[in-house]
Amino acid sequence: MTVTGKESNPTVSSSAWLTLAIVSGLALVTMYGETMVLPAIPSFIKDFGITYNVSSWILSSYLIAGAVMTPIAGKLSDVYGKKKVLLIVMMIYSAGILGGGFANSFGTMVFARIAQGVGISMFPIAFGIVRDVFPIKKLAIAQGIFTSTFFGGSVVGLIIGARIISSYGWHATFFSVFPVALILAAVMAKLIRIPKAESFEQSHGLDIPGAITLSITVILFLMGVSYLQEISKGNLDSIIFFAGAAVSTFVFAIVEKRIPYPLVDFKVLANKILLPTNVILMIVGISTFMVYQTIPILVQSPQPLGFGGDAITTANVQLPFMIISLIVSAASGFIVSKVGNFRLTALGTIVCTIGFFGLVAFHSTEFMISAALGIISVGLSFAFVGGFNIILVSSPQKVEGISLGMSVLLILVGQSLGPSVAGMFQQMYSQTIPHVAGVFPSALSYMQIFSSAGILSVVSVALVVVLKNKIKSQQNNNVEN
């Protein structure tokens, strides 16, 4: 008899594989839509007349919207059903893609990116669907396949997106995604089948005050980071923003403790296994998007401060990162079933550290950068697959959507911080080139960015040690009980 993942028999139904294929297509399309933006970052800076630190908001606004909407969508999916909420979010994402194609100013682009960012909340719902339809013994394999399609979409986005930008401009990249997104939504509506979940009598409310204060907190903090370099010039705006973020954080904590159904459940978040794992994944997010913001600008800046390349050159430099991530992520699901979630996560943080410090030492040629990015991609893939699988199997089923939503929220907050930190260093350490108009990040800015990512990776290794002790303690308690 064919069974679902909630039963003991590990047999997987054909409908489960079909569902995995469809949600993997979702990841493929949305990551194509996101990665195609990366080679265009220098074009946005030029076309919109913005600075490097301001340009970071093209990525950060997308990620902040995702961070705010992810736990909300996760909670809605618990109440109204994963498929229904998934389709609604997909429609909002599609509208944002269309808006990006018509954007003719920085403000318009930011609004379009916010709508696209709402689409990020599809991913924890999709992860939850995979968990619903697959047996626990097959979950790691399914999750590895699903995760690999993120990087598959990134590969397609770099290859096709760079060529579209080079031939037709960045507006055309958004128009290339829109019809595909609509077709995928229709396929999801028709073919996805989810087993009826356990019914919970308790009704969940929406934490609108929490969502507002969280978004204000993140925005104020990132504004503080964006203006940090102005302190040396006597501009105290950064300190004001940081102070506002601190106050908003305090208000957010009070709101979440008093509301019956909080956006962030601190009891779940404080779980001794989930907390260090979430922080590790958050660090992975920071490091990844520091690189995403930096490499296109380094490659396309004029010599001698850059390589003087174009969108296609940028794609070629980043392509090994995406291809290796695709291969390793697909294999990680099989590896984790052999070595375990923790060991894979630990190995990932160590490899990341080696890769980032390799990037510090060797980034004078495009080949060196590609090689270092290849090493980093192995570590990031291991850490993400291993860490997120720890979250999947450790989250209580009754709050599955909320727990996964909070995990993705922390990853997205980290990712939104990454471009802001990179943009800050690029703006802080910039200089001119004789007979070339404009200012460009100096060699020191790249050293600061890559070194910061390396130090963060060292912190993640330390957190792995903490996680090991927590897991060992829990195992001992289970034996005693």
Protein Blocks (a to p, Z undefined) as FASTA:
>chain_A
ZZdfkbmblcdcfklmmmmmmmmmmmmmmmmmmmmmmmmmmmmmmmnopafklmmmmmmm
mmmmmmmmmmmmmmmmmmnopklmmmmmmmmmmmmmmmmmmpcbfklmmmmmmmmmmmmm
mmmmmmmmmmmmpcfklmmmmmmmmmmmmmmmmmmmmmmmmmmmmmnojklmmmmmmmmm
mmmmmmmmmmmccddddddfbdcdddfklmmmmmmmmmmmmmmmmmmmmmmnopaklmmm
mmmmmmmmmmmmmmmmmpmbafbafklmmpmklmmmmmmmmmmmmmmmmmmmmmmmmmmp
ccfkbnopafklmmmmmmmmmmmmmmmmmmmmmmmmmnojklmmmmmmmmmmmmmmmmmm
mocbfklmmmmmmmmmmmmmmmmmmmmmmmmmmpcfklmmmmmmmmmmmmmmmmmmmmmm
mmmmmmmmgcddehiacjdddfklmmmmmmmmmmmmmmmmmmmmmmmmmmmmmmmmmmmZ
Z
